[in-house]
Amino acid sequence: MSESHCPICYTELESREVAPCYDCGHDPDELRQLAAGEHEYAEVEVLGARAVLCDFCQADFPSYDPTYFGRPRGTRVGWDMQLIRAIRDPRPTTDKFCPTCERRLAFLRFVEQARAMAAA
């Protein structure tokens, strides 16, 4: 976690406790849901990059605007999602957070990789 600025917008990052999901884990309510065992988590590969997502974010992934990941408008996203492994005994961790993008660093890195894959 040596990065000090967002790889997408270059805003200074903050540290915070997060749930395992790269997508929604930055939300403080997700820590409560993690403690209550309300979600299952898995490492997946999608858009040519890997991410840990909760079951809700896996199901909701196709709702993303494909242009956010560097894909042309109208491209289906999430159809190629593949399970890599289930996350057993998920626990909170610390990650950096971008207050401008409202995302944790792990997700921002995922977006950066997905965009690079789209450009290749």
Secondary structure, DSSP 8 states (H G I E B T S, - for coil): ----B-TTT--B-EEEEE-S-TTTTTSHHHHHHHHTT---EEEEEETTEEEEEEHHHHHHGGGS-GGGGT--TT---STT-EEEEE-SS---EEEEEETTTTEEHHHHHHHHHHHHHHH-
